[in-house]
């Protein structure tokens, strides 16, 4: 209750904590000796244990409320109640033990061999996770100060703010490094004063972006910070093009105000178009469906807002600052003269290369085509690893076990604790924060599985530091010793990773109508998976049946005994699980009253049916003579998928092994050889493969949609159908750079990489927009196409180089892992750089 009162906490889910109850544990022998039925005890509790509002009585000028109070949380008071229908005054305490207790547990937990309760704390939507966990830690510290008095110690098993803080720290580090590199690049080409004026626009733009995000209800998290890191290098692109145009006019001796006006007239349209094309590439990504879309949706929102705000800085604030400072270069410093000299040398070098390309267009066209073909070959040959949902593993994992269906909850917990002891021995000192075992519940990536025969070990690891092993290394070191333990039907590991929640890489629904054939097919499929390389943790969700005693009323025997069938039904219920007969509120908690047979294990189920039900003649008749018995194995829950019975087989892929698509293709090929054996069985591939296919289809459509938007913007800007195609030709050429970047950084090709490629479509055309715009201006002055191309390229070379370098500088740290490596964000940054 105290945890639920923390403002950020939505709910607290306990494992191993049963609801309080008041138990009337009757003795069947005592009831039989007094010719009473369990129903007499139940009816007595129901009759006495109730509160009643009788109404309002008027006494002269006053109204009195009349209430009958029968509920009482004191077991002794209830034990003194006389049994209704008994001969003489026989109290409940004579035939039953009345005690305070708890509901029959459906889950049990232990920590270090001691009974425990596991509390899963869920936060409210949009709540600050770090703030919530800090408050929980304060509460734990306060309560643990009293542990010698209460006998209860509270231990934090898992702290999800550790990876969150690490990710935020990684983003902050990369943002700072990126900002510094952007400052260095602009200083190298434009000097300290101009570099300072360009850079002060970055905090203004970011402040405006965060303000808009706050207004629309977005929170500052890892994903939004990634958007900031991605856009960091692009924020100054429009400012760089603007200030470079002003800078050139200042070098020519123009006054600051005239230089600003002339520069804006020259570059306003192409800069505006370049920002619009980038927004056009990012904005459709907000429409991406599925888990990838939900996880990444804020990134294009952050980028688009920041770019639009940056326009106001480039078009208004920056020129005003330059004009207000009356910047001029009438007298060049030594560093400025060196900068002008080197810039001229760069332009000359580039012009020579450009002229060489123009003289041999066919050769360089073939070279570009070969480079693009080579990139395709590198991808298809497997030189770049595919890992569609590459993610950084969390310092946390589970060991799952499934016992035979008839296993009791206590026996499952005992086996879970046995495995826990082995897990603890295989952990190195200071590796684990806490290890907790529980039975009755098994968390999976798809759904929780409930039942007495399910057990799970939760292993929370300490944050990664030098000397501590990675999560995957720990799991693989444990696997041989843990999976050979006799007893469980299945033992598997479940590792969790950052990023969006996904299903397992292999998830196959095996569908059929005949359950026996279906279970045989599942066994064959699991054998096939076991023979495949890199496939681990194979399991299925088949609900196995438990032994059951099926009873049917013998109508003739019931009629001869002159008994009511409802009486027999109720008696059976009271003899097995018992029945809730009343309830009340006690100190804010619901307290239920359960009448049941005194708990004790049966040596044989015939003992249950030996109870003699009193009849009207005064004699008792054994339950076994009133029912027809059948003993056997019952069916478990039968799942259906698309109107057919289905069992899902799931498996994981070893870290660094084959990719999801390849694994599922091998399954299809292997099952094809078994098809004749199971003609009525069909397979449905879901899980991570479904997520991949959905994301690939959507990314392809959104890429085409984004390119279409870019074409419309360019066509409007240049009033041409052909020139937009010239500009869009840079997009496939940029893909070659993506392949090179993945090879250099050794990042995998993931869906996050493809996400970055779609965004790259808008970035790649920006340089071409500025270049074509300058060429068009020269064509309008009467130059030939070749001369206009050469002079425009020479003029725009430096601003294009600066903007490209600032974009690379902003993402370089994240792409290379300089400020911390991430399998989610690194590949995306590498694809854009």
N, C-alpha and C positions, 0 to 999 in steps of 0.2 A: 504493500500500500504506500509506503514511504517513497519507493522508487517511482510509482505511478504518479505521485504528486510533483515530480520534477517537470517543469513546464514543457521541455522538449520531448518527453517520453510519451509515446502513443499507447503502448501496451506492454505488459510483461507476461511472457509465456513461460510457466513453470514446467519442468520435467522432473517427475519423482515426487510431486507434492499433490496429495489427494485431499478432497474436500472433507471438512469435519462432519461427523455424523454422531448420532446417539444410537447405540446398538442395543437391541433386545435380543440376546443370544439364548434362544430357548433350548431346553433339553428334551429331545423327542421321547426319551424313556419316561421322564417325569410327566409329560403330557399324557402319554398312553396310560400310565398308572392311575391317572385321575380322570380317564376317559374324556380327555380334551383334545381338541385339534389345534394345530398352529393358527388356524383361522380365528379361534377364540382370542388368542393373544393379539393378533393383528387388529381385530375389531375393537378390542379394549383400548388399544392405543389410539385408534382413529376416533373413538367416541369421546374419550377423556381429553385427548391432546388437541384441542381446538379452541380458538377464540371466536366469540360471537358478539356482534353488536345487536342487542335486543331492541333498541329503539330509544325514544325519548319519553320520559314520564314527567308530567307537570305536577309540581308541588307548590301550591298557592301561586305566587307570582314568578316562580323559578322553573326552568326546564332542566331536568336531570337526564344525562345520558346513561343508559343502562347497558353495561358490557359484561359478558361472561368470559372469564380468563381461565383457560385450561392448560395452555402450554407452559412448560417449565423445563429449564435446561438442567435442572438438578437430577441426576440419575436416581438418587435415593428416593426422591419424591415420586418418580414414575414407578419405581419398584414396589411402592406401597399401594398402587392402584389395585382394586379387586378385579379379578377376571370376570367379564360379563358372560353369563351362561353357565358358570361353574356351580356345582352343588356345594353350597356353603361358601364361606368367605375365604377364597384362595387368591393370594396376591400374585402379581407378576414376578416378584422377587423369588417366589417359591419354585417357579418352573423355569425361570430365565435369569441370566446375569445381565444387568443393565449397566452399561459403561459408556464413557465418552471414547470415541475412536475416530477413525477416518475411513473414507470410502475404500473399497477393495482397489488396490493400486493397479493401474494399467501400464504404469511406467515406474521403473526403479533406477536410481542413479547412485554412483559411488565415486569417492575421490580418495586415492591412496588407501583403498580398502575400507574406508569409513562411509556410512550412509551419507548421501548428499542430495541436495536439490539444485538443479541447474535452472537458472533464470535467463531466458532470452529476452533482451531489452530491445524493443522496436522504437524508432524515432518517428515523430510526426513529419508529414510532408513539409518540405522547405525549412525544417528545423536545422539548427547548426549542430552537426554531429560532434565536432570537437568540443563545443561548449557542453553538450549533453554528457559526454564521457567524462569530462573534467568534473562535473557535478556528481556523477556516479562514483568517481574515485574519492571525492571528498566524503560522500556518504559511507563508503566502505571503510575509510580510515577512521571515521567517527565510531562506527559500529564495532570495528575490530579492537578499538581501545577498551571495549567492554567484554571481549570474548572470554575472559576468565570468569566472568560473572554469568554470562548467558550460556557458555559452553558451545557457542556457534562462531565459526570463523568464515568470513566472506573473502573469496579469492577471485580475482579477475582472470578468467580463462583466455579470453580473446579480446583484443582491443583493435577494432577496425579503423581507429583514427591513426594508427601507426602507418599503414600504407597510404592513407589519405594525406597525412602530414608529409610523408616522404615524397609523394607525387607533387604536392604543392611546392615543397622545397625545391624539387627538381625543376618545376616550371619557373619558379622565381629565379633560380640560379641561371637557367638558360635565358630568361628574359634579360637579366642584368648583363650577362656575357654578350647577348645579341645586341643590346643597346650600346654597349661599349664599342663593339665591332662596327656598328653603324656610324657611331661618332668618328671612329678612326678613318673609315672609308670616305666620309664626307670631308673630313679635315684634309686628307691627302689630296683631294682634287679641288676643293673650294676654299681652303684656308680656315683658320680658327674662328674668325668673326662670322662668316657665312655658315660654317658648320654649327656654331652655337645657335644661330637664328633658326636653322632648320630643325635642330634637335629639340629646342624648347617647345616645338609644336607637338612632340610625342606625348609628354604628360598632359597637355591640354586635350588632345584627342582621346587619350585613355580615360581621363576624368569624365569627358562627355559620354564616352561609351559606357562606362560603369554607371553613370547617372541614368542613361536610357534603360539599361538592363534592370536596374533597381526599380525604375518606374513601371516596367512591364512585368515585374514579379519574378525575375530570374535571380539566382543566387550565384555567389562567387565560389566556384568549385574547380576541380581539376580540368574538366572539359572546357569551361569558359576561359580558364587560364591558357589552355592550349591554343584557343582561338586568338588570344592576345599575342602569344609567341609567334604564331603563323603570320599575323598581320603586322608584327613589329617592323619587319624590314620593308613592308609595302607601304607603311604609313608615310614614309618620307619620299616615296617615288614621285608623287605629283608635286611635292614641294621641291624635290631635286630638279625636276625638269623646269619648273618655274624659276627657281633661283639661278639655275645655270644660264637660262636665257637672259635674266637680269644681269648676271655676272659678266657675260660676254659684252653686253652694252656698256656696262661700267668700265670695262677694260678699254672700250673704244672712246671713252671720255664723256659719255652722256651723263647728264644730271640724274640723281637717284630716282626722282619722281618720274621723269620722262622714260628712264630705263624700265621702270616697273610697268608703266602703261604700255609701252611698246612690246615688252615681253609677254604680257597677258594677252594682247591682241594676237600675238603669234601662236601661242601654245594653249590657250584656254580650251579651244574646241577639241584638239587631240587628247589633252589631259583628261577632260571631262569624259570623252569617249572611252579612254583606257580604264578609268575607274568604273564606268558603267559595264564594260565587258567583264571585268573581274567580278563585280557584283552579280552579273548575269550568270557567271560560271558557278559561283558559290550558292546563290539563293535557291536554285532548284534542289540542292542537296537537303534543304529543310523538308522536302517532300519525300525523302527516302523512307520507306516503310520498314517494319520489322524492328528487331532489337538493335541492329546497327543504327538505324535512323533515330530511334529513341535515345540512344547513347550519345550520338554525335550531333544532334539537331542544333544545339546551341552554338556550335563552331561557325557555321555559315552566318548565323545571326550576328555573332560578335564581329566577324570579319566585315560583313556588309555595313553594319552600323559605324564601325571605326573608319572605313574607307570614305563613307559619305561625310562624316564629320571632318575628316582630314582635308576634304576639298575646301571647306570654309577657311581652314588654316592656310592652305596653299594659295587661295585666290584673294584673301582679304588680310589676314593677320600678318603673314610673311611680307608681302609688299609694303604694308604700312610700317612694319618694323624697319625694313631697309630704308624706306624713304624718310622715316622719322629720325633715324640715326645719321642720315645724310652720308651714307656709305659711298666712298669713291676710291678709285685706284689711280689717282693722278700721280702719286709717288709710290712705286712698288718697292716693297722690302726685298731683302735677299731671298727669303724663303718663297715669296710670291713670284719673283723672277725665275727661280728654279722650277716652281710649279708650272708656270706658263711655258717654260722651255720643254719640260718633260711632256706636258700635254700636247704640245705641237709635235714632238717626236712620235708620240703614240698615234696621233692623227695621221701623220705621214706614213708610219709603218702600216696602219690599217688600210690606208688608201692604196698602197702598193699591193697588199694582199687582195684587196677588192678588184683592182685592175687585172690582176693575174686570173682571178676567178672569171671575170667578164670576158677575158680573151679565150678561156677554155671552158665554156659553159657545159658542153656535153660531158667532159671528163669529170667535172665536179658534181654534175647531176648524177652520174653513175656512181660516184663515190658516196654521195648522200644515200642513194638507194641501197648500196651495199652495206652501209652502216646500219640502216634501218632493218635490212634483211638479217644482218648479223645479230642485231638485238633480238629479233624474233627467234633466231636459232639458239641464242643463249637461253632464252626463256623455255623453249620447247625441249632443249637437251637436258634440262635439270640442273644447269650450273647455278641457277638461283633457286633456292629452296622455297617451296610453296608452304605457307602456314597461314591459312585464311583468317583464323581468329587468333593470331599470335598475341600473347598477353603475358604480362609479368606474373609469375605464380605468387600467391599470398603465402605468408608464413603461418600456414594453418592447413591441416588436412584431417581426414577421417579414415578410420579403419572400420569397414562394414562387415557384419557377419549375419548369416541367416541359418538358424538351427532347424532341425526337423519340426514339422508343424505342431506335434503334440508336446513340445518342450514347454515347461512351465516358465513363468516370468523369472522366478528365482534361479532356475537352472541356467537360463540364458544369461542372466547377470553374472553368475559364477563363471561361466565360460568366457564372458567378455572380460572379466577381471583377470582371468588366467592369461588371456592374450595381452591385456594391458601390462602385466608384469614383464612379459617378453619385450614389449615395445619400450618400456622404461629402461630395460637393460641395454637396448640397442641405441638409445639416445646418449649423446655425449654430455659431459657436464656443461651446464648453463645453456644448453640448446633449447630446452622446453620451458615455456612459461608455466604450463599446467597440462595435466593429462586427466581426462574425466571419462568414466565409463557409464553407460546407461543402457537399459533394456526396455523393450516395448515400443520403441520408435526408432526409425532409421531415416535420416535425412538423405535425399538424393537430389540430383540436379533437376529432375522432372517433377517429383511429388514425394511427400513423406510417406513412408510405409509403416503401418501400424499393426501391431500384433505381438503376442508374448514371445514369439520365436525370433524377433528381430533385435539385434544388438548393435551398438556403435561406440567407438572410442574416438573422442575428440582430442586432438593433439594441437595445442597452441604453442607456437614456437616464438622464441625471443626475436626481436628485430635483427636483421642481418648485420653482422659486424665481422671484422677480420677473424678468421679461425673457425667460424661457424659454417656448416655445410648448407648448400641450397636445399630447398624443399624436395625437389626431384631426387637428389642424391640420397637424402635420408630415406625416402620411400623405397627406392631401389635397394638400399642396403638392408631394409627390413623385410622386403618381400619374400625372399627364400625361407626365412625362419618362421614367418607368420602364416604363410599360406599352406604350410604342411601340417598345421595343428589339426589333429583328428577331432571329429564331432560336428562342426558346422557343415552345412550343405554348400555354402558359398562364403568365401572370404575375399574382399576386394578393398582397394584403396580409392578414396575420392579426394582429388586435389582441386583446390579452387584457385582461380586466377582473377586478376583485375580485368577491367573492361566490362562489356555488356555480358549478361548471363547467357550462356549458350548450352545446348544439349551436348551429349557426348559425341565424339567424332563418328562413332559407329552406332547407329540406332536403327534396327530393322524390325518392323512389325511383320510377324509371320501369321498369316490369316488362313483359316480353314473352317470347315463345319464340323468335322469329326474331331472331338477333343483328344482322343487317343492318338490319332494320326498327327494332330497338331503338336503334342508333347514330344512325339518321336522326331518330328521335323526340327523342333527346337534343340533337341539333343544333338542331332546331326550338324545343325548350324554352329552350335558351340564348339563341336569338335573341329569343324572347318576353321573357325576363328582361332582356335588354339594352335593350329598348325601354321598360321600366317605369321610372318616376322613382324616384330614391333607391336603386336596386338596384346594388350594386357587388361586385367580387371574385367573379365567377361562375366556377365550376369544376365538374368532374365527376371521379368516381373510376374511370372506365373505364381498365382496364389495356391499353394498346395493345401489339400484338404487335411482335416484333422480327424482322428477317430471320434465317432459320435454314437450316442445311444438314442435311437428314434423310438418314441412311444406313441401308441395309438390307443384311444379308449376302446375297451371291449364293451360295446353297447349292452349286450345281454347281462354281463356281470354287473354293470353299473345299475341297470334297471332292477335286477334282483336284489341288490343291496339298498335300493331305494335312496340312491344318492344323486345329488345335483352335479352334473359334469363340471359346472363352474367351480364347485367346491373342490373337486379333485385337481383341477387346473391350478387353482390358487394354492392348494396344499403343496403341490410339486414346486411351484415358484418359491414358496417360503422355505422349503427344504433345501433348495440349491443356492440361488443367489440372494434370496430374501426379497422383501418388497418395501418400498418407501410408503409409509402409511401416514406420515404427517411431517410438517416442517415449520420452522420459526426463524426469526432473526435474532442472532446472538452477537452483540458487540459489533454490529455492522456486517456480519457474515451470515450466510444462509446455513442453518443447521437442520439437517434432515434426520428423521427418525426411521431406522431400518429394523424390521423384524426378520430374523433369520435363524436358521439352525446354528447352534454353537459350532464354530469352525473346527474341523478336525479332518484329517485325510481319510479317504475311503481305502480299505484294502480290496474291496470288490464293489462294483456298482449295485450288486444285489442288496447291500446294506441300505442303500437309499430307498429301495422299493420295499424294504421289510417293515416300514412304518405302517402302523395299523390306524386306519381312519375310523373314527367312531360312527356308528350307524344309529338309526332311530330305535332299534331294539336294545341299544345299550352295549352291544358287542362291537368289537373292532374288526375291521377287515383289511388285510395287507394290500398295499398298493399294487404289488406284483400280480395279484389276482384280478385287478381291474383294468390292466393295460396289456397290450400286445407289444412285445419287445423286438427290436431289430438292432443289431450291432454291426458296424462297418466303418468304412472311411468315407467321409463326406467330401463333396466338391468344394474347392476354394472359390473365391470370387472369380467369375469368368468375365473378362473384359471383351468388349466388342469395338471394332473399328470399321466404319463403313458397312455396317449391318452384318459383319461376319465375326466369329470368335477370333481373338488375336492375342498373341503373346509377344512382347517386345524383348528382343535380345540387344543388349548394349555392351559396348566395350570402349576402352580408351586406347590411345596410341602413345607409345613410349616417346618421351621428349627427344627431339632430334631425329625421329623416325620418319616414315613415309607420311605424305599428306593425306587429308581426309578423302579427297576425290579419288586418289589412287587406291586407297584402302577399300572404298566402296566398290570401285570397278573390279578389284580382285574378288570381292565377295560375289558379285554378279557372275563372273566367269566360273568360279568354283561351284556355285549353286546350279548353273546350267547343266552340269554333269549329273546332278541329283534330281533334275526336273522329272525324268521318267519315273523315278521312284515315288515322287509326291505330285501326281498330276493335279490334284485338287487344292494344292497349297500355293498361295502366291505371296510375294514379298512386297512390302511397302517401305521404301527408304525414307526415313525422316531424320530427326535429330539435327546435328550440326550441318549435315548435307542439305537439308531443307533450308536452313538459315543462309547457307552459302548461295544456293541457287536463287533464292528470293532476292538476296542482296545484289548478286551479279546481274540478274535481269533488270532490277530497278536502277542500278548504277549505269547500265548501258543506255536505258531509256532516258535517264536524266542527263547523261553526257550528250546524247543527240539533241535533247531539248535545249541544253545550255549552249551548244554550238549554234543551234538555230537562232536563239536569242542574240548571240554575239553577231551572227551574220546580219540580222535585222538592224542592230545598232550601227554596225560598220557601213551597211548599205545606206542608211540614213545620213551618216556622217560624211561619206565620200560621194554620195549621189552616184553610185556605180554598182553594177551587178558583178563585175569582174574583180575589182580590187579587194573586196572582202575575201574572195577565194585565195588571192595571193597572200593575204595576211593569215588566213586560217591554215595555210600550208605549213606554218611554223609549229602547229600542234603535233602532227605525227613526228616531226623532227625532234621535238622536245622529249618524245618517248625514248629516244636513243639515250638521252641524258639520264632519264630515270633508271634505265638498265645499268648504265655505268655507275650511277650513285649507289644502287643496291649492291653491286659487286664490290665497290670500294668499302662501303660501310658494313658489308656482310649481314645486312638486314634481310629478312625473308620478304617474299612477295605476298602480302596479305590484303584483306579487304580494305584495310586502312590505307595501304599503298594505292589501291585503285581509287579510293576516295580522294587521295591527294592528286592523282592524275587528272581526275575530273576538274578539280580546282585549278590545276596547272593550265588547263585549256584557256582560262581567262587571263592568267598571268603571262603566258607565253606570247600572246598577241600584242601585249602592251608596247613592246619595243617597236614592233612592226607598224603599229598605228602612228607613233611619233615620226617614224622614218618616212612612211608613205605620205603623211601630211606635209612634211618638209619638201618632199619631191614634187607634190602637187603644186605647192607654192612656186617652185622654180619653173615647173612646166607652164604655169600661168604667166610667167615673165618671159616666155619664149624660148627657153632652153630646150635642147633635144632630150629624148628619154635617157640616153646614156649619161649626158652631162648632168641632167637633173638628178639622176640616181647617185652619181659619184659625189656631187657637191652636197646633196642632202645627207648621204651617209657620213661624209666627213664632218658635216656640221652637227649631226645628231649622235655621233659616235660616243663622245664623252658623257652626255647625260644618260644614254642607254647603258653605257658601261657602269656608271655610278649606280643607277637604279637596279641593275642586275646584281651588282656586288652588294648593295645594301640588303636586297632580298635574301641573297645567299648568307650574308653576315648575320641576319636576324635568325636564321634557321640552322646555321652551321653547327652550333653547339649541340642542339637537340639531335640533328641528323647523325653526328659523329659520336655522340655520347660524351662530349667534353664536360658537360655539366651534370652528367648522370644518364645512364642508359635506360631506354624504355622500349620494349618490343611493340608497344601500341603506337606511341607517338614518333619514335625514331624512323620507322619505314615511311610514314607519311611525310615527315620533314625531309627525308632523303629524296623522295620522289619530286618534291617541289623545288628543292635546291638543284 
